[in-house]
Amino acid sequence: MDQVLLCSSQIPLTTSISNTFIKKYMLNANGSYVKVYLYLSMCIQSDIHGLSISSLADRMENTEKDVLRALQYWEKKNLLTLQYNESNDDICGILLLNPETADQTISVTASDETPSNEISFDEPSSYTKPVSMPEDFQANTLSALKADTYTTSVDQTDSLSSMETATTEAVARKDEDAQPLPVDDTETKEIVITQEQTERVAKDDDFSWTRLIVESYLDRPITTKEADLLIYLFDTLHFSKDLILYLYEYCCSIHKTNINYVQAVAFSWDKNNVKTPDDAQELSHQYNECHSAICKALGLNRMLGSIESQYIDRWQNEWQMDLAVILNACNRTILTIQKPDFKYLNGILENWHKHNVHTLQDVQVCDDNYNKKKANNTRDNKPAIQKSNNRNQFHAFEQRNTSAAEIDQLEKMLLKR
């Protein structure tokens, strides 16, 4: 991670925090967000150098996404401003603002002169611009749900922040090169939402907060269809808040936020009885492990296509075959035709499926039965083969049956000449 340069014109022994911050902002903020703000204030006022997002995350014992989310939160409160590189939208500076004038509109661009209380980056960061929550999210939510009022308590805020942290850490544990889950995002299913469901979730604070966070992940207000999908997941499939947030954070992490893909992933999780983010992570881990093993067995150095993923999904979920059985079929495919052919591979597994093969022991039994049958057929056909081999093109006509007396007579006639 690129180093963060901290600038200040004084180096006090203590850190000064505005009473306005304590009274107006700190009490209603999540504790981890407050820690980030206080530590940044200390670094600015103590002229500490060599700071980075990753080092902040280490000191806070949080993920880097949590630190970025905290910075976004204080930016929304107008207590700091994040500056982004115009070419790639990477963070290039952090400007701490005066809490006394936080309600005033502040505009800072990358070309402005760097103030004394600004954290700047020497080089563009490798982090992409984090999502931010627009000011009119609450209004959009109430309008879409046709609700008259919307309230929340400090306890709900803390609970939500903890939930965000849990899902963020779960996504952060995934492999960087993880492949998308085996879903067909071109296949859609009509979702029917009743007016009763809409009115019921409009009164549910958990749903309203979940919707706000989903919009923050997408960095935009959700559409009507996306709102219907969210209601369907919450009220029909009974997905928990944690699972819905994990679903959208997962889709955002692989840059697949199309409603058809999100819906397909959700239905796949419901089909596989996924109830918690841990269940979803385990399903994703099994999927990636299976695909990686099959690609290695076939000698493929690429992601599998949609139709290839459907083949694997059929072998594992519909035919209930162990991964070892599939890898055995992969080896036989390569040894027989010397190329990775999913149609040929599917032919082998389809034949095994007809013989009720699920494990390597079943494969061995199937091979033994085939060898016995082949040996019996060879033994039964051996006499016929030998008889056929005794006849050639010189025995294609009927042979003479000449007696010994006739042969002697022919010899006497030959000698008299």
Secondary structure as UniProt FT lines:
FT   STRAND          4..6
FT   HELIX           19..20
FT   HELIX           21..26
FT   TURN            27..28
FT   HELIX           31..46
FT   HELIX           53..60
FT   HELIX           64..76
FT   TURN            77..78
FT   STRAND          80..84
FT   TURN            86..88
FT   STRAND          91..96
FT   HELIX           99..101
FT   TURN            102..103
FT   TURN            110..111
FT   TURN            116..117
FT   STRAND          118..121
FT   TURN            135..136
FT   HELIX           137..145
FT   HELIX           154..172
FT   TURN            176..177
FT   TURN            185..186
FT   HELIX           195..202
FT   HELIX           205..218
FT   HELIX           224..231
FT   HELIX           232..236
FT   HELIX           241..253
FT   TURN            254..255
FT   HELIX           259..271
FT   TURN            272..273
FT   HELIX           277..298
FT   HELIX           306..313
FT   HELIX           314..318
FT   HELIX           323..337
FT   HELIX           342..354
FT   TURN            355..356
FT   HELIX           360..389
FT   HELIX           393..395
FT   HELIX           404..416
//
